[in-house]
Amino acid sequence: MGRPEPVTDGGAGSVDTLAGTDAAGGERLKVGLSEARVAGDGALLVTSGLGSCLGIVVYDPTTGVGGLLHAMLPAAEDHPGPDEKFVTEGVAALVAALADEGVTDGLRAKFAGGAAMLNFSLDEDGGSIGDRNVAAAEAALADHDVPVVATDTGGDRGRSLRFETATGRLHVSSADGDAVI
């Protein structure tokens, strides 16, 4: 069987879905900046270049279906861009995409990133964009009744992520070493 193509409505900012397709052998599916993707069947969702950005995973441990969002900023407010550029709107889009795949109960979340990479990224109150992204993720996930079961955030190091849909393991790689959360 050939490589499955993502199912999407083709609109800007839409979440690609692959749940229910043949992803035998742990197919690697890249999630780029301001993107999200939903997959199952043992797929690996990967993203890199997380500094102040967040990589947010929402998944159902019983079905092995989950999604990964790579968000840049806390909320859209007056900023243009696809929903997936923003934590608040991206979490809503990711939860909706999972619901479209029939995954609504038992969702769990993990996220990583939210670093303070640059001195000028501090707000007047001393908080960084990374700190604001983490707070936005906690609030957005709570708004959707999705408990956060693990995080790897803060510091001043970039991260890359690999999410195993089959197991729910999130591999976090950084200059400081690797972790599984």
Residue frames as a rotation matrix with the C-alpha (Angstrom) as fourth column:
MET 1
0.582 0.813 0.000 0.00
0.813 -0.582 0.000 0.00
0.000 0.000 -1.000 0.00
GLY 2
-0.091 -0.622 0.778 1.30
0.575 -0.670 -0.469 3.48
0.813 0.405 0.419 -0.82
ARG 3
-0.881 -0.288 -0.374 1.94
0.472 -0.522 -0.710 6.35
0.009 -0.803 0.596 1.53
PRO 4
0.133 0.987 -0.090 -1.36
0.989 -0.138 -0.057 7.80
-0.069 -0.081 -0.994 2.77
GLU 5
-0.543 -0.209 0.813 -2.03
0.384 -0.923 0.020 11.40
0.746 0.323 0.582 1.92
PRO 6
-0.903 0.231 -0.362 -3.21
0.264 -0.366 -0.892 13.75
-0.339 -0.901 0.270 4.67
VAL 7
-0.079 0.941 0.328 -6.90
0.931 -0.048 0.362 14.49
0.356 0.334 -0.872 4.69
THR 8
-0.658 -0.136 -0.740 -7.44
0.460 -0.852 -0.252 18.23
-0.596 -0.506 0.623 4.78
ASP 9
0.483 0.874 0.054 -9.98
0.626 -0.301 -0.719 20.71
-0.612 0.381 -0.692 3.52
GLY 10
0.059 -0.588 0.807 -7.11
0.967 -0.168 -0.193 22.53
0.250 0.791 0.558 1.83
GLY 11
0.816 0.294 0.497 -7.74
0.203 -0.952 0.229 25.81
0.541 -0.086 -0.837 3.61
ALA 12
-0.209 -0.898 0.387 -4.98
-0.161 -0.359 -0.919 27.79
0.964 -0.255 -0.070 5.23
GLY 13
-0.515 -0.101 0.851 -4.52
-0.825 -0.212 -0.524 26.77
0.234 -0.972 0.026 8.82
SER 14
0.611 0.774 -0.166 -6.33
-0.698 0.626 0.348 23.44
0.373 -0.097 0.923 8.52
VAL 15
-0.039 -0.575 0.817 -5.16
-0.812 0.495 0.309 20.47
-0.582 -0.651 -0.486 10.59
ASP 16
-0.202 -0.113 -0.973 -3.99
-0.772 0.630 0.087 17.52
0.603 0.769 -0.214 8.49
THR 17
0.232 0.321 0.918 -5.40
-0.826 0.564 0.012 14.20
-0.514 -0.761 0.396 9.67
LEU 18
-0.364 -0.393 -0.844 -4.28
-0.765 0.643 0.031 10.64
0.531 0.657 -0.535 9.02
ALA 19
-0.484 0.199 0.852 -6.15
-0.666 0.548 -0.506 8.66
-0.567 -0.813 -0.133 11.66
GLY 20
0.438 0.715 0.546 -7.35
-0.258 0.681 -0.685 5.30
-0.861 0.159 0.482 10.38
THR 21
0.763 -0.241 -0.600 -4.83
-0.606 0.061 -0.793 5.06
0.227 0.969 -0.099 7.52
ASP 22
0.857 -0.490 -0.160 -1.97
0.499 0.866 0.020 2.63
0.129 -0.097 0.987 7.04
ALA 23
0.616 -0.721 0.317 1.11
-0.688 -0.689 -0.230 4.06
0.384 -0.077 -0.920 8.74
ALA 24
0.967 -0.228 -0.117 2.84
0.255 0.907 0.336 0.70
0.029 -0.355 0.935 9.23
GLY 25
0.209 -0.978 -0.001 6.40
0.881 0.189 -0.433 0.84
0.424 0.090 0.901 10.40
GLY 26
0.244 -0.095 -0.965 6.03
0.744 -0.620 0.250 4.03
-0.622 -0.779 -0.081 12.39
GLU 27
0.155 -0.138 0.978 5.86
0.868 -0.453 -0.202 6.47
0.471 0.881 0.049 9.49
ARG 28
-0.493 -0.407 -0.769 7.48
0.711 -0.698 -0.086 9.83
-0.501 -0.589 0.634 10.38
LEU 29
0.309 0.657 0.687 5.21
0.859 -0.503 0.095 12.79
0.408 0.561 -0.720 9.75
LYS 30
-0.729 -0.676 -0.110 6.78
0.669 -0.670 -0.322 16.24
0.144 -0.308 0.940 10.05
VAL 31
0.566 0.805 -0.177 4.87
0.824 -0.548 0.141 19.07
0.017 -0.225 -0.974 11.72
GLY 32
-0.339 -0.732 0.592 6.27
0.731 -0.600 -0.324 22.44
0.592 0.323 0.738 10.71
LEU 33
-0.923 -0.069 -0.379 6.09
0.293 -0.764 -0.574 25.86
-0.250 -0.641 0.725 12.33
SER 34
-0.543 0.802 -0.248 2.47
-0.693 -0.595 -0.408 27.00
-0.475 -0.050 0.878 12.75
GLU 35
-0.293 0.444 -0.847 1.17
-0.623 0.583 0.521 23.58
0.725 0.680 0.106 11.74
ALA 36
-0.223 0.251 0.942 -0.69
-0.785 0.527 -0.326 20.72
-0.578 -0.812 0.079 13.37
ARG 37
-0.355 0.124 -0.927 -1.24
-0.673 0.654 0.345 17.13
0.649 0.746 -0.149 12.35
VAL 38
0.205 0.488 0.849 -3.36
-0.855 0.511 -0.087 14.25
-0.476 -0.708 0.522 13.66
ALA 39
-0.168 -0.294 -0.941 -2.37
-0.734 0.674 -0.080 10.63
0.658 0.677 -0.330 13.10
GLY 40
0.525 0.269 0.807 -2.73
-0.736 0.619 0.272 7.11
-0.427 -0.738 0.523 14.42
ASP 41
0.996 -0.028 -0.084 -1.68
-0.017 0.871 -0.490 3.59
0.087 0.490 0.867 13.46
GLY 42
0.567 -0.816 -0.111 1.77
0.704 0.410 0.579 3.88
-0.427 -0.407 0.807 15.00
ALA 43
0.553 -0.355 0.753 2.79
0.480 -0.604 -0.637 7.07
0.681 0.714 -0.163 13.23
LEU 44
-0.126 -0.647 -0.752 5.57
0.937 -0.326 0.123 9.25
-0.325 -0.689 0.648 14.61
LEU 45
0.811 0.359 0.461 4.81
0.472 -0.868 -0.154 12.97
0.345 0.343 -0.874 14.67
VAL 46
-0.016 -0.926 -0.376 7.99
0.978 -0.093 0.185 15.06
-0.207 -0.365 0.908 14.72
THR 47
0.879 0.150 0.453 8.82
0.270 -0.939 -0.214 18.74
0.393 0.311 -0.866 15.01
SER 48
-0.010 -0.932 -0.362 12.00
1.000 -0.005 -0.015 20.71
0.012 -0.362 0.932 15.59
GLY 49
-0.579 -0.347 0.738 13.13
0.438 -0.895 -0.077 24.24
0.687 0.279 0.670 16.23
LEU 50
0.600 0.784 -0.157 11.17
0.531 -0.243 0.812 24.79
0.598 -0.571 -0.562 19.43
GLY 51
-0.708 -0.682 0.183 12.62
0.316 -0.538 -0.781 27.78
0.631 -0.496 0.597 21.25
SER 52
-0.854 0.501 0.138 9.90
-0.422 -0.512 -0.748 29.95
-0.304 -0.698 0.649 22.77
CYS 53
-0.204 0.783 -0.588 7.42
-0.781 0.232 0.580 28.01
0.590 0.578 0.564 20.61
LEU 54
-0.244 0.198 0.949 5.48
-0.719 0.620 -0.314 25.12
-0.650 -0.760 -0.009 22.11
GLY 55
-0.663 0.164 -0.730 5.01
-0.408 0.739 0.537 21.62
0.628 0.654 -0.423 20.79
ILE 56
-0.379 0.650 0.659 1.67
-0.836 0.064 -0.545 20.48
-0.397 -0.757 0.519 22.19
VAL 57
-0.863 0.123 -0.490 0.52
-0.131 0.882 0.452 16.86
0.488 0.454 -0.745 21.97
VAL 58
-0.191 0.847 0.496 -3.10
-0.903 0.047 -0.428 15.89
-0.385 -0.530 0.756 22.58
TYR 59
-0.633 -0.136 -0.762 -3.84
-0.519 0.805 0.288 12.16
0.575 0.578 -0.580 22.37
ASP 60
0.546 0.760 0.354 -6.09
-0.830 0.432 0.352 9.29
0.115 -0.486 0.867 23.41
PRO 61
-0.433 -0.839 0.330 -4.00
-0.874 0.480 0.075 6.54
-0.221 -0.256 -0.941 25.02
THR 62
-0.071 0.454 0.888 -6.63
-0.183 0.869 -0.459 3.87
-0.981 -0.195 0.021 24.35
THR 63
0.867 0.460 0.193 -6.99
0.108 0.203 -0.973 4.41
-0.487 0.864 0.126 20.58
GLY 64
-0.062 -0.971 0.231 -3.42
0.715 0.119 0.689 5.47
-0.697 0.208 0.686 19.78
VAL 65
0.244 0.189 0.951 -4.67
0.832 -0.545 -0.105 8.53
0.498 0.817 -0.290 17.92
GLY 66
0.284 -0.185 -0.941 -3.10
0.686 -0.647 0.334 11.87
-0.670 -0.740 -0.057 18.68
GLY 67
0.732 -0.022 0.681 -2.02
0.539 -0.592 -0.599 15.18
0.416 0.806 -0.421 17.30
LEU 68
-0.121 -0.837 -0.534 0.92
0.902 -0.318 0.293 17.55
-0.415 -0.446 0.793 17.50
LEU 69
0.879 0.366 0.306 0.74
0.445 -0.861 -0.246 21.35
0.174 0.352 -0.920 17.28
HIS 70
-0.287 -0.946 -0.151 3.79
0.957 -0.290 -0.001 23.63
-0.042 -0.145 0.989 16.77
ALA 71
0.711 0.672 0.210 2.57
0.655 -0.740 0.152 27.06
0.258 0.029 -0.966 17.98
MET 72
-0.225 -0.857 0.464 4.55
0.649 -0.487 -0.584 30.32
0.727 0.170 0.666 18.04
LEU 73
-0.790 0.016 0.613 2.52
-0.279 -0.899 -0.336 32.80
0.546 -0.437 0.715 20.09
PRO 74
-0.915 0.392 0.092 -0.01
0.047 0.332 -0.942 32.64
-0.400 -0.858 -0.322 22.95
ALA 75
0.016 0.991 0.136 -3.11
0.622 0.096 -0.777 34.01
-0.783 0.097 -0.615 21.19
ALA 76
-0.075 0.000 0.997 -4.14
0.982 -0.172 0.074 35.63
0.172 0.985 0.013 17.91
GLU 77
-0.057 0.165 -0.985 -5.38
0.497 -0.851 -0.172 38.92
-0.866 -0.499 -0.033 19.37
ASP 78
0.671 0.310 -0.673 -4.58
-0.320 -0.698 -0.641 41.33
-0.669 0.645 -0.369 16.51
HIS 79
-0.419 -0.903 -0.099 -1.95
-0.564 0.174 0.807 39.16
-0.711 0.394 -0.582 14.83
PRO 80
0.468 0.565 -0.680 -2.72
-0.884 0.298 -0.360 37.61
-0.001 0.770 0.638 11.44
GLY 81
-0.652 -0.728 -0.211 -2.01
-0.747 0.665 0.012 33.99
0.132 0.165 -0.977 10.69
PRO 82
-0.123 0.581 -0.804 -3.43
-0.186 0.783 0.594 30.49
0.975 0.223 0.012 10.74
ASP 83
0.782 0.506 0.363 -4.98
-0.457 0.070 0.887 29.18
0.423 -0.860 0.286 13.97
GLU 84
0.808 -0.467 -0.359 -2.01
0.541 0.829 0.139 26.84
0.233 -0.307 0.923 14.40
LYS 85
-0.068 -0.826 0.559 0.34
0.232 -0.558 -0.797 29.82
0.970 0.076 0.229 14.80
PHE 86
-0.268 0.118 0.956 -1.26
-0.760 -0.636 -0.134 30.51
0.592 -0.763 0.261 18.18
VAL 87
-0.985 -0.165 -0.052 -1.50
-0.091 0.750 -0.655 28.30
0.147 -0.640 -0.754 21.27
THR 88
-0.547 0.826 0.132 -5.09
-0.343 -0.078 -0.936 29.16
-0.763 -0.558 0.326 22.22
GLU 89
0.297 0.694 -0.656 -6.55
-0.887 -0.055 -0.459 28.84
-0.355 0.718 0.599 18.73
GLY 90
-0.309 -0.524 -0.793 -4.28
-0.782 0.615 -0.102 25.94
0.541 0.589 -0.600 17.79
VAL 91
-0.953 0.040 0.301 -5.34
-0.184 0.713 -0.677 23.84
-0.242 -0.700 -0.672 20.78
ALA 92
-0.062 0.998 -0.018 -9.00
-0.486 -0.045 -0.873 24.42
-0.872 -0.046 0.487 19.83
ALA 93
0.286 0.116 -0.951 -8.27
-0.955 0.114 -0.273 23.38
0.076 0.987 0.144 16.21
LEU 94
-0.692 -0.627 -0.358 -6.35
-0.577 0.778 -0.249 20.29
0.435 0.034 -0.900 17.35
VAL 95
-0.755 0.498 0.427 -9.11
-0.163 0.488 -0.858 19.16
-0.636 -0.717 -0.287 19.73
ALA 96
0.250 0.876 -0.413 -11.68
-0.684 -0.143 -0.715 19.74
-0.685 0.461 0.563 16.93
ALA 97
-0.034 -0.344 -0.938 -9.58
-0.925 0.367 -0.101 17.70
0.379 0.864 -0.331 14.47
LEU 98
-0.958 -0.274 0.078 -9.40
-0.279 0.847 -0.452 14.83
0.058 -0.455 -0.888 16.97
ALA 99
-0.330 0.920 0.211 -13.18
-0.287 0.116 -0.951 15.04
-0.899 -0.374 0.225 17.43
ASP 100
0.272 0.381 -0.884 -13.57
-0.942 -0.080 -0.325 14.84
-0.195 0.921 0.337 13.63
GLU 101
-0.454 -0.522 -0.722 -11.65
-0.615 0.770 -0.169 11.54
0.644 0.368 -0.671 13.85
GLY 102
0.440 0.756 -0.485 -14.05
-0.091 0.575 0.813 10.31
0.894 -0.313 0.322 16.55
VAL 103
-0.268 -0.621 -0.736 -11.61
0.778 0.311 -0.546 10.88
0.568 -0.719 0.400 19.42
THR 104
0.120 0.412 0.903 -13.33
-0.186 -0.884 0.428 12.86
0.975 -0.219 -0.029 22.16
ASP 105
0.926 0.289 0.244 -13.04
-0.294 0.143 0.945 10.98
0.238 -0.947 0.217 25.45
GLY 106
0.815 -0.578 -0.044 -9.99
0.458 0.595 0.660 10.28
-0.355 -0.558 0.750 27.56
LEU 107
0.642 -0.597 0.481 -7.77
0.251 -0.429 -0.868 12.88
0.724 0.678 -0.126 25.94
ARG 108
0.585 -0.597 -0.549 -4.43
0.625 -0.099 0.774 13.68
-0.516 -0.796 0.315 27.58
ALA 109
0.914 -0.307 0.265 -1.85
-0.024 -0.694 -0.720 16.38
0.404 0.652 -0.642 26.82
LYS 110
0.326 -0.897 -0.298 1.90
0.766 0.067 0.639 16.82
-0.553 -0.437 0.709 26.97
PHE 111
0.937 -0.069 0.344 3.91
0.206 -0.685 -0.699 19.80
0.284 0.726 -0.627 25.84
ALA 112
0.230 -0.934 -0.275 7.47
0.819 0.033 0.573 21.03
-0.526 -0.356 0.772 25.56
GLY 113
-0.088 -0.353 0.932 9.28
0.750 -0.639 -0.171 24.22
0.656 0.683 0.321 24.61
GLY 114
0.835 0.538 0.115 8.54
0.363 -0.695 0.621 27.66
0.414 -0.477 -0.775 25.98
ALA 115
0.062 -0.906 -0.420 12.19
0.995 0.021 0.102 28.60
-0.084 -0.424 0.902 26.44
ALA 116
0.867 -0.002 -0.498 13.52
0.027 -0.998 0.050 32.13
-0.498 -0.057 -0.866 26.98
MET 117
0.533 -0.649 0.542 15.94
0.842 0.472 -0.263 32.07
-0.085 0.596 0.798 24.06
LEU 118
-0.231 -0.573 0.786 16.76
0.650 -0.693 -0.314 35.77
0.724 0.438 0.532 23.76
ASN 119
-0.737 -0.111 -0.666 17.09
0.632 -0.463 -0.622 38.57
-0.240 -0.879 0.412 26.30
PHE 120
-0.911 0.387 -0.145 14.82
-0.411 -0.886 0.214 40.85
-0.046 0.254 0.966 24.29
SER 121
-0.498 0.770 -0.398 12.01
0.142 0.526 0.839 38.29
0.855 0.361 -0.372 24.47
LEU 122
-0.652 0.247 -0.717 11.15
0.753 0.099 -0.651 39.49
-0.090 -0.964 -0.250 27.99
ASP 123
0.242 0.816 0.525 7.98
0.651 -0.538 0.536 41.52
0.720 0.212 -0.661 28.50
GLU 124
-0.052 -0.191 0.980 7.78
-0.414 -0.889 -0.195 44.57
0.909 -0.416 -0.032 30.76
ASP 125
0.691 0.395 0.606 6.71
-0.705 0.183 0.685 42.28
0.159 -0.900 0.405 33.60
GLY 126
-0.197 -0.893 0.405 9.80
-0.905 0.324 0.275 40.09
-0.377 -0.313 -0.872 33.13
GLY 127
0.278 0.365 0.889 7.93
-0.049 0.929 -0.366 37.22
-0.959 0.058 0.277 31.48
SER 128
-0.779 -0.577 -0.247 9.06
-0.316 0.021 0.948 35.78
-0.542 0.817 -0.199 28.17
ILE 129
-0.119 0.695 -0.709 7.01
-0.966 0.085 0.245 34.75
0.230 0.714 0.661 25.15
GLY 130
-0.570 -0.166 -0.804 7.83
-0.126 0.985 -0.113 31.19
0.812 0.037 -0.583 26.20
ASP 131
-0.964 0.239 -0.115 6.32
0.144 0.106 -0.984 31.78
-0.223 -0.965 -0.137 29.65
ARG 132
-0.390 0.860 -0.331 3.20
-0.753 -0.504 -0.422 33.27
-0.529 0.085 0.844 28.06
ASN 133
-0.252 0.253 -0.934 2.94
-0.748 0.562 0.354 30.31
0.614 0.788 0.048 25.67
VAL 134
-0.857 -0.103 -0.506 3.08
0.198 0.840 -0.505 27.88
0.477 -0.533 -0.699 28.60
ALA 135
-0.791 0.600 -0.119 0.37
-0.095 -0.313 -0.945 29.79
-0.604 -0.736 0.305 30.49
ALA 136
-0.230 0.715 -0.660 -1.79
-0.961 -0.273 0.039 29.91
-0.152 0.643 0.751 27.34
ALA 137
-0.486 -0.003 -0.874 -1.40
-0.390 0.895 0.214 26.15
0.782 0.445 -0.436 26.84
GLU 138
-0.960 0.134 -0.247 -2.36
0.281 0.477 -0.833 25.37
0.007 -0.869 -0.495 30.42
ALA 139
-0.547 0.791 -0.274 -5.46
-0.407 -0.538 -0.738 27.60
-0.731 -0.292 0.617 30.12
ALA 140
-0.219 0.472 -0.854 -6.52
-0.967 0.013 0.256 26.36
0.132 0.881 0.454 26.66
LEU 141
-0.673 -0.068 -0.736 -6.16
-0.119 0.993 0.017 22.70
0.730 0.100 -0.676 27.60
ALA 142
-0.904 0.391 -0.172 -8.11
0.239 0.129 -0.963 23.28
-0.354 -0.911 -0.210 30.83
ASP 143
-0.420 0.771 -0.480 -10.84
-0.751 -0.592 -0.294 25.03
-0.510 0.237 0.827 28.80
HIS 144
-0.016 0.365 -0.931 -11.17
-0.837 0.504 0.212 21.84
0.546 0.783 0.298 26.72
ASP 145
0.659 0.296 0.691 -11.05
-0.711 0.544 0.446 19.56
-0.244 -0.785 0.569 29.81
VAL 146
0.715 -0.541 -0.443 -7.79
0.092 0.701 -0.708 17.97
0.693 0.465 0.550 28.65
PRO 147
0.921 -0.390 0.009 -5.49
-0.047 -0.089 0.995 17.19
-0.387 -0.916 -0.101 31.59
VAL 148
0.454 -0.869 -0.196 -1.78
-0.680 -0.196 -0.707 17.88
0.576 0.455 -0.679 31.18
VAL 149
0.997 -0.038 -0.061 0.15
0.065 0.833 0.550 14.77
0.030 -0.552 0.833 32.18
ALA 150
0.263 -0.961 -0.080 3.73
0.817 0.178 0.549 15.86
-0.513 -0.210 0.832 31.40
THR 151
0.998 -0.033 0.059 5.75
0.004 -0.845 -0.534 18.93
0.067 0.533 -0.843 30.38
ASP 152
0.087 -0.991 -0.099 9.33
0.923 0.043 0.383 19.92
-0.376 -0.125 0.918 29.60
THR 153
0.684 0.328 0.651 9.39
0.575 -0.792 -0.205 23.72
0.449 0.514 -0.731 29.44
GLY 154
0.963 -0.237 -0.127 11.45
-0.119 -0.800 0.587 26.80
-0.241 -0.551 -0.799 30.17
GLY 155
0.247 -0.960 0.132 15.17
0.584 0.256 0.770 27.22
-0.773 -0.113 0.624 30.34
ASP 156
0.344 -0.218 -0.913 17.21
-0.572 -0.820 -0.020 28.67
-0.745 0.529 -0.407 27.51
ARG 157
-0.747 -0.616 0.248 17.59
-0.230 0.590 0.774 25.70
-0.623 0.521 -0.583 25.18
GLY 158
-0.182 0.641 -0.745 15.84
-0.977 -0.036 0.208 24.69
0.107 0.767 0.633 21.99
ARG 159
-0.346 0.167 0.923 14.07
-0.337 0.896 -0.288 21.39
-0.876 -0.411 -0.254 21.68
SER 160
-0.549 0.292 -0.783 12.99
-0.726 0.298 0.620 18.84
0.414 0.909 0.048 19.07
LEU 161
-0.189 0.606 0.773 10.10
-0.742 0.427 -0.516 16.43
-0.643 -0.671 0.369 19.62
ARG 162
-0.717 0.132 -0.685 9.09
-0.426 0.694 0.580 12.97
0.552 0.708 -0.441 18.46
PHE 163
-0.263 0.732 0.629 5.63
-0.874 0.095 -0.477 11.75
-0.409 -0.675 0.614 19.50
GLU 164
-0.982 -0.027 -0.185 4.78
-0.092 0.931 0.354 8.04
0.162 0.365 -0.917 19.28
THR 165
-0.259 0.962 0.086 1.04
-0.870 -0.271 0.411 7.78
0.419 0.032 0.908 18.64
ALA 166
0.114 0.314 -0.942 1.01
-0.070 0.949 0.308 4.07
0.991 0.031 0.130 19.53
THR 167
-0.204 -0.328 -0.922 2.49
0.810 0.472 -0.347 4.53
0.549 -0.818 0.170 23.01
GLY 168
0.851 0.513 0.112 1.85
0.392 -0.763 0.514 8.17
0.350 -0.393 -0.850 23.93
ARG 169
0.266 -0.836 -0.480 5.57
0.794 -0.093 0.601 8.69
-0.547 -0.541 0.639 24.59
LEU 170
0.981 -0.056 0.185 6.96
0.052 -0.847 -0.529 12.13
0.186 0.529 -0.828 23.81
HIS 171
0.266 -0.960 -0.083 10.72
0.954 0.250 0.166 12.15
-0.139 -0.123 0.983 23.15
VAL 172
0.998 -0.006 -0.067 12.31
-0.007 -1.000 -0.015 15.53
-0.067 0.016 -0.998 23.84
SER 173
0.283 -0.949 0.140 15.81
0.957 0.269 -0.110 16.21
0.067 0.165 0.984 22.48
SER 174
0.990 -0.070 0.121 17.90
-0.074 -0.997 0.031 19.24
0.119 -0.040 -0.992 23.39
ALA 175
0.240 -0.968 0.070 21.52
-0.383 -0.160 -0.910 20.28
0.892 0.192 -0.409 23.81
ASP 176
-0.130 -0.235 0.963 21.19
-0.990 -0.019 -0.138 19.19
0.050 -0.972 -0.231 27.46
GLY 177
-0.933 -0.183 0.310 20.28
-0.210 0.976 -0.056 15.64
-0.293 -0.117 -0.949 26.47
ASP 178
-0.539 0.757 -0.369 17.22
-0.290 0.245 0.925 13.58
0.791 0.606 0.087 25.72
ALA 179
-0.807 0.399 0.435 14.15
-0.392 0.187 -0.901 12.82
-0.441 -0.898 0.006 27.82
VAL 180
-0.674 0.716 -0.184 10.96
0.249 0.455 0.855 10.83
0.696 0.530 -0.485 27.42
ILE 181
-0.884 0.437 0.168 7.86
-0.370 -0.431 -0.823 12.33
-0.287 -0.789 0.543 28.99
